[in-house]
Amino acid sequence: MDIQTIKERVALVEAKREYLLGLLERPNLGTLRIDVNQALEEMDELIDEFRRTFPE
């Protein structure tokens, strides 16, 4: 897999992160809030690691 493909896929992940943030604003999320928070934390770690590995 080339770097451009990886960058495109990371961009897709970043776009989906915004969706998860929107979910957190829903009052009826219940216990799924814990899972959404965990997903956001893990996504942030992966994005940070990607940026450290492939700085622009």
C-alpha positions in Angstrom: 0.0 0.0 0.0 1.4 3.4 -1.0 1.5 6.5 1.2 -1.1 8.3 -0.8 -3.6 5.4 -0.2 -2.9 5.5 3.5 -3.4 9.2 3.6 -6.7 8.9 1.9 -7.9 6.2 4.3 -6.8 8.3 7.3 -8.8 11.2 5.9 -11.8 8.9 5.8 -11.3 7.9 9.4 -11.0 11.6 10.4 -14.3 12.3 8.6 -16.0 9.5 10.5 -14.7 10.9 13.8 -16.9 13.9 13.3 -19.9 11.6 13.1 -18.9 10.0 16.5 -18.7 13.5 18.0 -22.2 14.2 16.8 -23.4 11.0 18.5 -22.1 12.2 21.8 -24.5 15.1 21.7 -27.5 12.8 21.6 -29.3 12.7 24.9 -30.6 9.1 24.5 -27.2 7.5 23.8 -27.2 5.7 27.2 -24.4 3.3 27.9 -23.2 3.5 24.3 -21.6 6.8 25.3 -18.8 4.8 26.9 -18.2 2.9 23.6 -18.3 6.1 21.6 -15.8 7.8 23.9 -13.5 4.8 23.7 -13.7 4.8 19.9 -12.8 8.5 19.8 -9.9 8.0 22.1 -8.5 5.1 20.0 -9.0 7.0 16.7 -7.2 10.1 18.1 -4.3 7.9 19.2 -4.1 6.3 15.7 -4.3 9.6 13.9 -1.6 11.1 16.2 0.6 8.1 15.6 0.1 8.4 11.8 1.0 12.1 11.9 4.2 11.4 13.9 5.1 8.7 11.4 4.3 10.6 8.3 4.7 14.3 9.1 3.7 16.7 6.3 
